[in-house]
Amino acid sequence: MFTHSKDIKLTRKPHLCLFCERRIEIGESAQKTFYVDSGKGGDYYLCKWCATHIDDIVEEYEYELSGGDLIEYVSSALYGTKCPKCNGKDYDFNVDTLCAKVILSCNDYMEDMVCGNHWAVSLNELLLVNIKQEA
């Protein structure tokens, strides 16, 4: 497989980041990669955060890059996380690579009501610390 990547200082149109699936807006910086595999070619874009950290993540997991992988890695890294308010483990999360954080919302019940607590975790700490602990 042949690949060639180049940094784009300011995008001229919106794109979708292959790794985190966040929309890269007009005027944001990104990385564009062109590839040829088995005679077929194409390209994909990575947002600034993913382009900076993807090598560490993919190398650690010894895994080839595919769409939406960041969500899977975050889900694994969050395993065992508890709500700071009710200590519950039932939550939803959204990844915000623009701000490099994961926003969590608790769905556990506390005194017959949904807790509803929201909190954030640093994406850098969550993934990169998790990788160092596994090494």
C-alpha positions in Angstrom: 0.0 0.0 0.0 1.3 3.4 -1.0 0.4 6.5 1.0 1.3 10.2 0.8 0.1 12.7 3.4 0.2 16.5 3.3 -0.9 19.2 5.8 -3.7 21.5 4.7 -3.4 24.9 6.4 -7.0 26.0 5.6 -9.6 23.7 4.1 -11.7 25.2 1.3 -14.7 23.0 1.9 -16.0 20.8 4.7 -14.6 17.2 5.1 -15.2 14.3 7.5 -12.3 13.1 9.7 -11.8 9.4 9.0 -10.7 8.6 12.5 -13.1 10.5 14.8 -15.9 11.2 12.2 -16.0 14.9 13.2 -16.9 17.4 10.5 -13.8 19.5 9.5 -15.2 22.9 8.8 -14.1 25.4 6.1 -11.0 27.2 7.3 -9.7 24.6 9.7 -6.4 22.9 9.3 -6.3 19.2 8.5 -4.2 16.4 7.0 -5.0 14.9 3.6 -3.7 11.4 2.8 -3.8 9.9 -0.7 -3.4 6.1 -0.9 -3.2 3.4 -3.5 -4.0 -0.2 -2.5 -4.3 -3.2 -4.8 -4.5 -0.9 -7.8 -7.3 1.3 -6.3 -6.7 4.8 -5.0 -8.5 7.3 -2.8 -8.0 9.9 -0.2 -9.1 10.8 3.3 -8.8 13.6 5.8 -7.9 13.7 9.4 -8.7 16.6 11.8 -5.7 18.3 13.5 -6.1 16.3 16.8 -6.3 13.0 15.1 -3.4 13.7 12.7 -1.2 14.6 15.7 -2.1 11.6 17.9 -3.1 8.8 15.4 0.4 7.3 15.1 0.6 6.6 18.9 -2.8 5.1 19.0 -2.6 2.9 15.8 1.0 1.8 16.7 -0.1 0.8 20.2 -3.1 -1.2 19.1 -1.2 -2.7 16.1 -4.3 -1.9 14.0 -4.9 -0.5 10.6 -6.9 2.7 10.4 -10.6 2.6 9.6 -13.5 4.9 9.9 -14.8 5.7 13.4 -12.0 3.9 15.2 -11.5 6.7 17.7 -15.0 6.1 19.2 -14.1 2.4 19.8 -10.8 3.4 21.5 -12.5 5.9 23.7 -15.2 3.4 24.7 -12.5 0.9 25.7 -10.5 3.6 27.6 -13.6 4.6 29.5 -14.3 1.1 30.8 -14.9 1.2 34.5 -15.4 5.0 34.6 -17.9 6.1 37.2 -20.1 9.2 37.5 -18.5 11.6 40.1 -22.0 12.5 41.4 -23.8 9.1 41.8 -21.0 6.6 41.2 -23.0 5.1 38.4 -21.6 3.3 35.3 -24.4 3.9 32.8 -23.5 6.9 30.6 -23.4 8.2 27.1 -20.4 10.1 25.7 -19.5 12.4 22.8 -16.0 12.9 21.6 -15.0 16.5 20.9 -11.6 16.5 19.1 -11.7 20.2 18.5 -11.5 20.8 22.3 -9.7 17.5 22.9 -12.2 16.2 25.4 -14.9 13.6 26.0 -18.2 14.8 27.3 -20.1 12.2 29.4 -23.8 12.2 30.5 -24.9 9.9 33.3 -28.1 7.9 32.8 -28.0 6.0 36.1 -30.9 6.5 38.6 -30.4 8.3 41.9 -33.3 8.3 44.3 -35.9 7.3 41.6 -34.6 10.0 39.2 -32.0 10.0 36.4 -28.8 11.5 37.7 -28.2 13.5 34.6 -24.7 14.7 35.6 -22.4 15.9 32.8 -18.7 15.9 33.1 -15.7 16.1 30.8 -12.5 14.1 30.5 -9.4 15.2 28.6 -9.1 13.2 25.4 -5.3 13.4 25.5 -5.1 12.0 29.1 -7.7 9.4 28.5 -6.1 7.8 25.4 -2.5 8.6 25.8 -2.3 7.7 29.5 -4.2 4.5 28.7 -1.6 3.6 26.1 1.3 4.2 28.4 -0.3 2.0 31.1 -0.7 -0.9 28.7 2.9 -0.7 27.6 
